[in-house]
Amino acid sequence: MASTVDVFRKVCLGRHSTNRFATGRLIPKEILADVLKSTMAAPSGFNLQPWQIIMVQDSSMKEMLAEASMLGAGNKFRVNDASAIAVFCADLQLRHRIERVVKLEIESNRKRRLRDDGYLASLPLVANILTGEGFVATGLKRAATDILSYSGISSMPDIEGVEAWSYKNVCFAAQNYMLSATSHNLATCPMEGFDSRRVRDVLKIPDRYVKIDNMMSLKMSPNFALCV
């Protein structure tokens, strides 16, 4: 019987980007649900999970996405042929998540004491500081932490802008998505060749998700695909 290490290695080494997909194959709902369940288990800073994932399976919507927003014939083919398109959106208004996450952390800690009380008390302030929302505020925080660090007063974290912070965390979810799909013998292909403004327009994505981090084509069984 294969060990956990062997199984995981097989999944990691078996994942590849698929250039073309066989058409006419649908992904069973239970498999797609399991892929998304594993995706949502991805780690994120302060457990904020700063992503929204939009699954596009309707053929007319995929056609609209392909024609309106995809750059290059290859990406248009992939969008039209894939069984599903996962659009990973980075949340740039993290303040809306912090209060809810803190409440969930406190409730969870009552059942299983996994968090220190000091951590929970400082979480709202620390999360607001380190997630870098707001251009002016981010600049001021960078200046303050640089002074403290370079003067030798204290070690300080690097302050990232909200886009960089959210993008980084969304990539964790995207990686889980690809590996989970591979474990179900699904072929995937991450795509960056698209006009995010037009994607937002076609899918009616709210302004707080002003940046589309990635789009992922997903197709049933790599055995029916032309692979790189």
C-alpha positions, 0 to 999 in steps of 0.5 A: 500500500502506497504511503501518504508521501508516495501519494502526495508526490504522485499528485504533485509530479502528475500535475501539469498545464494542459494546452487543449481539452477534449470537449463534451465531458462534464465534471460530476457535482460531487467531484467538483464539490470535493475539489472546492472543499480542499481549495478552501482548506488552503492557509491564509494570513490571519485566516482571512481567506481573501479570495472569492472563486467564481465557477463558470460552467455555462457554455454561453458564459464561457463563450462570452468570457473567451471573446471579451477578455481572453488574450490569444487564441490558445486561451480562448480555446481553453476557456471554450473547451474546458468543463469549468473555469475557476476565476480566483478573485483577490479581495482588496477590502479586507476590513470587511473580513476581519470582524467576522474572522475574529468572531469565528476564532473566538467561538472556535477557541471556546470549544478547542483552546488553540489560540492564546487570548493575547493573540485573539485580543490583538488580532484586529489591530495586527491584521489591519496593520499588516494587510496594507489596505490604503495607499497612504496608510501603507506608506506611513506604516512602511516608514514607521517600520523601516525606522524601527528596524533600521535604527535597531530598536526592534525587528519589524515585519515588511509591510505589503500593499493589499494587492500583494498581500491578497495575491500571495494568499490567493495563490495558496488556494489556487495551488490547493485547487490544482492539486485537488483536481489532479487527485481526481484525474482532472486536467488544469491550466492556470491562465494569466492572459486575460483582460481583468477589467472585461472579466469583471464586466462579464461576470459582474464582479464587485469593485472590492475584487478589483483584481482578478488573480488567476483563471483556471481551466478545468477538464475531466480526465487528462487521458482525453487531452493534448498535454504539454 
